[in-house]
Amino acid sequence: MSSASSPVPEWTSRYAEYLQLSTARAARTAELNKELMKRVARGELAPVTLDRQLTAFLATNATSYANELAETSMQFFTGLVEAGTSYSYELLESIVPGEVPAPETEAPNFDPADWSNWLQRLSDYAAAQNASVTEMLRTVMDKVATGTIAPTDLQSVSTEYHGEHLPETIAKIVTLYSDLLTRLDETSSSYGDRYLETLLDLAKAAERSDATLELLGPIGGEASVRFAVSNTAADATFLRSVMTDVRRADGVGPAFEPPVTIAPEGFTLEPGAEEILTLTIGLAADSFEPGPEYVSTLHVLSPGSTLVEVPLRIRATALPEPPELGSGPERPWADRN
């Protein structure tokens, strides 16, 4: 009997390895969460920044995350189909050597850019494999029907083959399942950690811009400023900008998150290229007071790092007082009619 008849130690070893790696990944995520909570508690990050950053992170990474999950799932399912087809072919080949047609076991090539039809292609692939196995079985049954193979011989060879090779095939399936669990865990952990790292990066020291952006606008209205971002690196990079919470420069009152838009929100900048961005802040009367200076910081981010920090100074101006009744020029009342 083949040594593959006892795959239990291998399964145990693979599962133990999976648990060890999964525990290590969970520990790293826990450390990132712990550090993040420290930054929030110290006031380096506003709690609402977590939700805002999650929206930005998903906008940038959701497609690639979904693609990786879909590809991992398809590899598992195609592996199952291949394992079943190969087992059937080798079994029937041992019964009637050279008589059964070899299956086409090459799995379809799934395009990450278009996975909307992956399930249909997987279904078509599985159906083709089942048709191939059916054709093999028909060949064997025809030989049994014509007396070329005795039913007792068929049973004897089948029993011997199952005893020698079934554990090996089961081990392959367990390996497929183990790889599925590992890749799903790795993918989810990787993207989760990257999100936490982008949050922590907002509180990390980065190159400080020499320039300060000044924003001035009427209370209840908006303040806008335009600024340029250029790529001096040798490679193209995806950039986005995020503004931290706002607080009074004199320290009076709590920090808060005003309505902010930055356009464009995210873009790829080629080497040597420049992009003009527009930052607009809503100066709501329940958050800002006319007169005092407010400060914030604009972070220009690339995937995984803060490239530059730009100081912001914001000031709201009071609305002009309405004229008092009777204080304007004389009206030609006689002309009303």
Secondary structure, 3 states (H helix, E strand, C coil): CCHHHCCHHHHHHHHHHHHHHHHHHHHHHHHHHHHHHHHHHCCCCCHHHHHHHHHHHHHHHHHHHHHHHHHHHHHHHHHHHHHHHHHHHHHHHHHCCCCCCCCCCCCCCCCCCCCCCHHHHHHHHHHHHHHHHHHHHHHHHHHHHCCCCCHHHHHHHHHHHHHHHHHHHHHHHHHHHHHHHHHHHHHHHHHHHHHHHHHHHHCCCCCECCCCEEEEEECCCEEEEEEEEECCCCCCEEEEEEECCEEECCCCCCCECCCEEEECCEEEECCCCEEEEEEEEECCCCCCCECCEEEEEEEEEECCEEEEEEEEEEEEECCCCCCCCCCCCCCCHHHCC
